[in-house]
Amino acid sequence: MKTRQLICLFLPSFLFAFTSCKIGELWRFNPEKKYSPEAVRQDLKAMENVLKKNHPSLYWYTTPSQLDSSFQAAYASVKDSMNEASVRNLFNEVAGTIRCGHTSVRHSKQYNHYIAWKSVSGFPLGIKIIDDSTTVITTNLNRKDSLLSRGVKVVSVNGLSSKQLIDTLYPLVPVDGFAHNFSYQTLSNNFTRFYNSRFSYDTLYPIQFIDSNGIIRTVTRKYYNRYSDTSQLYMSFRKAAKIVPPTKILRKEMLRSFWIDTAGSYALMRINTFSRDIPSAYIRKKFKLLKKKKVPHLILDLRNNGGGLISRSLLMARMIQPGSFQYVDSIVSPYRTLKRPGRGEGKITYRPWINLGMRFLSKKNKHGDYRFKVFTNKKYRPHRFHYEGKIWVLTGGSSFSATSMLLANIKGLPNVQIIGEETGGVAYGNNGVFIPDLILPNTKLRMRLPTYRIINNLRYPNNGKGVLPDIEIKPTQASILYNKDIKMEKAVELIQAEKSGKP
C-alpha cells in the first residue's frame, strides 16, 4: 500500500518535470543557428568517407568522377556560415548524385521536434506537381482567398516559372534511379515546407496563374502567419502539450482499411505501409474472408505505401501469386560488416547489432560479395488463402521500396492489372534491408545508409525506371479541381464493365 501511495505521489511530479524539460528544450532550440564553414565541410567530409566505405551501390547510376565532382562542388560552395536547413539542402543535393532513394539526409532530431510543435508559416500555397513543368494549387492557407483556390494552374512564383520552380526544388529529394515520380509526389505532399526550406522568407509573393477564363493574371500574396492571419489565439506550449494524439483505432484506420461492397462484386483493400503497423495476421484474415465470400474482384490500393518490411510485402505476394515463385533475384553487400566511422566522423546508429545480423545472415559468394541468406535462392508457395479473382492494383509516386518489390514480382500475372502511375521505387532493384543513420558530428544531421543491394528481377532492364502501370492514369487539373479520385473510378469502371460483359 505504501509503495502505491509513493508512486501516486511522485509519478505526477516526475512526468511534469520531464515534460517541462522537453518543452524547455524546444523553447531554447534555435533553427537559425549558424554552423561555420569548417564545421559544414567536416560534416560533408564525414558523409563522403562513410558513403565510400559502406554504401552497397554507390556507382549504380553514377560514375566515381561524377560523385567526386559533386562533392568538390559542394566543398567549394561553402563560403559562409549556414543554418541547418541550408546544410541539409546542400547535403541532399550531393546525395542525389547517387540516385538511391534510401540514401537521404534528414534533419537532426531536435529540429524535427521543433518543426512538429511549430505551425506552418511562410509560403501560403500547397501545390501539386503534375509533370516536369505543370503545377496546380491544392490548398491555400489563407482560406478567404477566392482567387488562388484548389485546381488553379500556377504559371510562376516570384518570377520563377513552374518548370524553374520544380527544377530548383527537385534536388532536395533524392530519387531512386530515374523514377522522378517519387520526387514529384514527395514535393507535392510537403510543398510549403520545401519551398520555405529552399527560399528565404519573403514578405510578399508575386504569383502568376490562369483564371477560369483562361487569362493569365498576377496577384501578390503576403507571407502566411497563422497567428496573425486567423482568429485563433497563440497556442502556448502548455496548451499544445494537452493535444491528444490519434487513438490506436484511428491510427490503424490511417494505415489500412478494408470493405466489401453491398453487392459483393468487389472488395477494396488499402495498405499504406508494410511496416510492423500492419500485422501479418491482418493480411491473412482479410484474404481468408475474400476466399470465404468468393469476392470476384479486389482493388488493392498501394498508392501511399512507401514500403517497410520485405516479409510483409512477400506475404502479400504469396496471397496473389498462383504458383511457386522466387521473390527476389539477389540481396548482396560488398562488405561483411559496416565499417566504423573515423575519428570526428560521427556515429552509425545500431552499428554493433547490425554488424551482428550481417555476420550471421550473410554468406560470401564466388564473386566476393556477401549474400543475404534470407529471401534469396528460395521458392515460395502461394498462401492457402491466396486470392484467385481479378486484382486491380492502384499505384503512384509514393509506391516505393518493398512496395515496388511486390509490384515488380506480380506485374504481368494474368489476373493482375496495375492502374495509375510509375512507381517511385525502381523496378530492377534498390538498396535497403538494414538502414541505420549516420549522425554527423557537428550539425547532427542524419544520413540514411542502406546496407544491401537488392535486385528484384533480372527480367527488368537496369534503366532506373519504376514499375510501369498497365493502364496509366495521371492526375489532371480537372481531377484536382473537383477532387476526383480518377484512379479508383477507373478501377470500378473496369470492374463494372467486366461484370456486364462489355469489352
Order of alpha helices (4+ residues) and beta strands (2+ residues): alpha-alpha-alpha-alpha-beta-alpha-beta-beta-beta-beta-alpha-alpha-alpha-beta-beta-alpha-alpha-alpha-beta-beta-alpha-beta-alpha-beta-beta-beta-alpha-beta-beta-beta-beta-alpha-beta-beta-beta-beta-beta-beta-alpha-alpha
